[in-house]
Amino acid sequence: MKFGAKVPPRQVLDELGIESGDVLFIKASMNFLGYGPGDTLELLDCLVERVGPAGTILMPSFPYPNEKGQPESGAVFDVRSSPSQMGLLTEMFRRWPGAVRSEHFWVPVAAWGSLAAELVAGQAEILNPFGPGSSYRRLVDHGAKMVGLGVSTNYNILAHVADAVLHERYPFRIFTTESIAARIIDRDGHERTMHSVLVTQERRLQMKPSRLVAASGQLRRALRFFDHDGGFVWSLPASLYFEESLRIGRAALDVNRLPPWLEAQS
């Protein structure tokens, strides 16, 4: 089933203020934009053309459905050929000429552009995929724009970058106590074991990143958000989101409350 009023890709990029040289982290649902394969390919062409050779695009490229939370036990992630199961756009992007993919069995990203190699490098050695040195933290440090295409602001994995800073103050575990081992086949075809902590399934399902936007005047002012008959498109500066999540999260923890994105719904 398709939802929303189909809007031409160039109009979407204009609405979101996407420019040459931008670093973009994109989460998308083509169904909710009413896009089929042809429209999706046109969107990808427009994205690459718009950011140009000086820009960079990243997308999640998980080899399992998002609702499962993690791969099946015993699964082997082949960075070269395991399909992305994060939607049509992400699989087209994974196959795009010049795209590279991070070597992380749980939350790999695909990347294209001037910073692609830098942003995906060394991920098999990162214990917390949202901590220092991770692709997601590097996105923040490089001033990326978070972009949602056909999804709400709740689809925002960068909230975990703040969790990686604040989690020791939480009254529960948001990351698994022990690291999980899994097999990967790297881009050179070598099979090896890597280790990573995961976000616990309970906390992953509880999170509502949109509550941080509601709690921050700065984020509301910076947010570009358009509703095309239920086909939401939006963009936010990742660095501002991170700064506000730390500021508001720390203020909440100081008075024995949880950060907004982790508060239970009333």
N, C-alpha and C positions, 0 to 999 in steps of 0.2 A: 504494500500500500504506500502511496506517495502522499505527502502532506505539503502544505504551504503553497504560496504563489511563486512559480518559477521566475527567478530574477536573473537577467543576463550576468555572467561572471564579471565582466568589466564594471558593471554597476555596483556589484557587491564589493569589489576591491576599492572603488572610489568611495563608497560609503564608509568603509573601515579605515580609510586614510593610508592604505598600503602604498609604499613609495619605493623607488629605486634605492638599493643598498640596505633595505630592511632585513633584519633577522626575524624570522617568523616561526612560531611553534603553533601548529594547526591541529585542532581536533574537529572532526567533521562527520556528519551523517548526510549522505547524498539523498537518501529517501526523504528526509525532512525538508530538503530544499527542492524536492521534486525533480532531481537530476537523474537522468539515465546515463549509460556509459558514454555516449557522445558528448553530453553536457559536462560530464566529469572530466573527460579528456580536454575539453575546451577550457574548463576552469584551471586545470593543471598547467596547460600552455600559458594561460593568462598570468598565473602566479609566477612562473619562471620568467616570463617576459617582463613582468612588472618589477620584480626585485633586481633582475639583471645579474651580470657576472659578479658584481660587488656584493650582492645580497646572499642570504642563506635561508633555506627552508628546512624545517624539521617537522616530522610527524611521528606519532607513536606507531610502532610496527610489531605489536605483540603477536606471537605465533599461536595464540589461543583466544577464544572469545572473551571479551572484557568481563562479562558477567561471571565467568568462572573464577576470576581472581588470580589464577596461576596455572601453569601447564600441568598436564597429567603427570603423575609420578612415573619416572622412567623415561619420559620424553627426551629426545635429543634435539637441541636447537641448532639447525644448520644456518648460519648467518647468511649464506649464499643463496639458499633456495627455500627455506621454510616460509610458506606464504604468510603475509600479514593477514590477521583476522580482525582487524580494526576498521574494516569498511573498504569499499571499492576504491576510493581515492588513495588510501594508504598503500594498497597493493599495486595500483598503477604507479605510484610514486616510488615504491621499492624497486620497481623494474626500470625506472627512468634512467636514461643515459647519464652516467656520472654520479648517480646516487650511491651512497655508502651507508652501511648499517652498523650499529654498535653491537659489540660482542657481549650481550647480556641476555641470559636465558629468560629473565622475568619481564623486564620493561625496556626492551630494545627500541631505539629510534632509528628511522631512516633520515638521511640528510643529503642535501645537495647545495652547492654554492661555495663561496670563498672560505667559509669557516667550517665546512662540513667535516673534513678530516680531523680538525682540532677538536670539534665538539663531540665526536664519537670515539676518540682515541682512548685506549686503556681501560675500557669499562669492565673487562673480565677480571680486573684486579681490584675493583671498587666493592667494598663490603656492603656499604649502604648506598643504593643507587640514587639517593636524593641528597647525599652529603657532599662534602668538599671533593672536588675532582670529578663528580658525576656529570653526565651530559645535562641533566636538569638544572644543577647548580650553575654550570657554565652558561646555560641559556640566560639565567638571571644576570650573571656577571657581564654578559655581552649586550645587555640592554634589549633583549628580544621583545617582540610584541606577541602576546598570547592572542590567538585568533580562534573563534568558534564559528563553524559554518554548519548551520542546521542543528546546533546543540545549544543548551542553556549554559549559563555561567557556572552551573554545578559540575560541568565536565571540565575539570581543571586539576590535573595531576600535580601541578606545581605547588599546590597547597602542602604537599609532603616535603618540599624543600624547607618550609618553615618548621614542620614537624621534626625534621632532622636536627634543627637547632634547639627546639623547645622541649623535646620529648622527655628528657630526664626530669622535668618538673611536672609531668602529667601523673595523675593518680592511678594510671593503668598503663599497660604496655601497648604502644601503637605499632612497634616493630617487633618481629618475632625475637624471642630471647636468644635462640641459637640460629646461626646461619644455616641456610639450606644448600646442599650440594646438588649440582646438576651437570649434565654433560652438554658440551657445545662443540660444534665443528666450526672453527674459525675461518676467516676469509682465505687463508692459505690451505684449507682442507685438512688441518690437523684437529683431531679429536682430543679434548681435554676436559678436566673437571674444573668448575668454578664454584665459588661460594657467594651467597648474598643473603642478607636479611630481607624479609618481606613485610609488607604492611599486613597486619592481622585482618582476616576476613570480616570480623565483627566491626572493626573501626573503619575499614574501607567502605562498608555498606552504610555506616552511620554518618559519614562526612557529608557536609553540605557547604561547599566553598562559596556559594552565592551569599551566604550569611555574612561573610567578611565584607563583600561589596556593600551590602545593606548597612553595615556598621561603620563604614568609612566614607566621609564626605569627599575626601580626595579621590578615592576610587570611583565614586559615583560621577564626579565631575570628569574624570579621565576616560570613563567607559564610553565607547561608541557602541550603541545597541540599536538594532533595527528588527522589527517583527514583521515578516512578510507572511501574514496569515498562518502563523505558527512555525514558519521557517526562520528561526532566530539566527542572526549573524551578529558578531560582536568582536571587539578587540580591546585589549588593556595592556599597558606597559608592565612587563614581568617584574622589573626592578621595583616599581612602585607597589605592586601587589606584595612582593616579598617584604619590603620595608613596612608596609601597613600591617601585614600579618604578624610581624615581630612586635611592632609597637602595640597593637591591640591585643595580641595574644599574651604578651608579658603583663599588660595592665590587668587583664582578666585573671591571670594566674596569681598576681599579687593580692587579689581579694578572694582567692580560693574559688574562682570560677574557671570554667574551661574556655579556651578560645572559641569564638563564635562558630567556626566551621565544625567543631566537635561537640557542641552543645546538643543535648537530646531535645527533640521537638516536643513542645508542650501540647 
